């Protein structure tokens, strides 16, 4: 009988090593067998020869590189420290996330450069596909950049209709979102204040989470409405299995995920929750009486 050969993990790039070394938090990356691939100076000082996953305050998440370990303070951490810790988790899988849209761009360019020529319809669809993939890459890099630094730009008036449309366009370029049916009941006059890309990031995370829960099939219903004086509500309901009683209180916790290892960082909804809070709003999740999960986002109306 032939021995089963384990596929080696992706190489640990210099960029990831540099970022881990720059973080003020103790951090390390382990392979699937628990062997430390790299630990920053803060982790070496804290853990020594010990297993870093057994230290108090250790948070572990799976990634294409193996497992990322961060030691967080036992006391309430500084918000900037939380951002840096979350950034480290995201970076572990960012190369994998970026490679998908880049591969799509490369394939489409090859098709459009065919010596046999292409029809105007194929050209139009090809350019739309390339543009969508570029937007996705930019969204990923923006998430990393914005989340790693303190918010500095002043919020600007943003229409909720535009934010929903852009987030849905991103969803269509995800393998789990392209077949999902979407119903949108919009409100053109609904305007709030946010920094560029923030609302799109919040909504895309919510839409993608719903698509993942439905395994790429089903329906997402989105509704924007007024909710009292100078308040706007965004309701997003899916037709998936809903949220378990165990997971419901924790859906917005950083690093919490019900997905299999390697399929999520457990940060999407946590980042969205933080953004909404910074904008003066609120975010909640519940199970719909008729089935599926329902996420409600409250935002102040721009005046």
Secondary structure, DSSP 8 states (H G I E B T S, - for coil): -------------HHHHHHHHH-SS-EEEE-TTS-EEEE-HHHHHHHTTS-GGGSTTEEEEEETTEEEEEE--SS---HHHHHHHHHHHHHHHHHHHHHHHHHHHHHHHHHHT-TT---HHHHHHHHHHHHHHHHHHHHHHHHHHHHHS---S--EEEEHHHHHHHHHHHHHTSTTTTT-EEEEE--TT-EEEE-TTHHHHHHHHHHHHHHHHTTT-SEEEEEEEE-STTEEEEEEEE-S----HHHHTTTTSTT---S-TTS--S-HHHHHHHHHHHTT-EEEEEE-TTSSEEEEEEEE---
